[in-house]
């Protein structure tokens, strides 16, 4: 059966972080037409940040371009800015569990793992999952006092060791979920927690290298920086102004690189 449904999940690198001048609109105009497409502060002179045009945003990012390269009939992009690996796992599981067998058989999934200090928690009163990033004080609908207390606690207790173990658990969770639903998948990540780590963690690195479907063979090879090396020597994926995020052209380049490795792996 043809794999004509592309499912993607990740953080702002999948959602479209730093592309706000193209997909935020003020008075029916892209914000970039008002403040310039090279702006780094996404606010009009009147103070408006604009209204998101989701259709425009989704057509700017790598899942859309990869879908075109794969001749996909449908692209589902659940990426979210400041999203954690916890959120990626939860929302992936929710989507898969709501599909019928035929849809699952037609689906191929690309999962972009993010950095490990992020997490989420459920706010019962708000019926909302708060997306928590330790260097951001407050997320959508999150109580400011709770956010500041939570951040101080997280910053004081989070360690590289915790990040490594959580990353391994998260990767194995994705593997198990995809096996449970019988969905072909690939993973790639922004950064690997295994850089500059103690030798005692090598067994965990080897475990997820051998058991998870990385886009380029291993977790280290499948980090954003390593994937850039597919470009010409000393060339990087085109970034958005004053940002590490891919720019408009960068998302097209990233899609081409991911497509190259998917074809190679298949």
C-alpha angles and dihedrals in degrees: 000000000000115000096226100149117081116199117192132180134173144106131290091313086067098033096052107260115188092019092097094117087065102044106028111086131202116189090346092306126111109252089238091065088059103040101019128263091257093060119126096194109066102210131104121235088260090057098254120138090196134229121289118246098206094189091057093044095051092051091055099057135082098258090061093048092044089050089056091050090050093044089237119181091207136023121197113194115186095168116138133190114252088010120156131219086253089060092045091054095044096048093042090053091047093051095046093047091057096054128092123236095261092054092048091051090053094048131098116184131211112193120192109200118209138206118304108236092071121095142157138226134192119250104206097193092051095037085226139127107229112218107219125202115171096224093051115076100206138019131198112309091351117141109249096223092048090048095052093047091047093048094051091050093047094047092050096049108032114105137177089249091058090047093054095049093045091049092052091049091047093050092049089048091056090048092050094045092051091048091048092055096035095238125153110233146171130200134207132170142208095227136359120231088211095077112112095358133146118276090243090073094057091093090060091049090051090047096058092037090058099038107036127069103242117187090235106029100266138038091247093050090047098056119113093250093050093048089055089064088072085075121081115294113290091006123121135197106275108263132208116257112292091349141105089221119102115263125224092282091037092063089054090050092048091051090052092051093048090047091051092055094043090055091045092051093047 
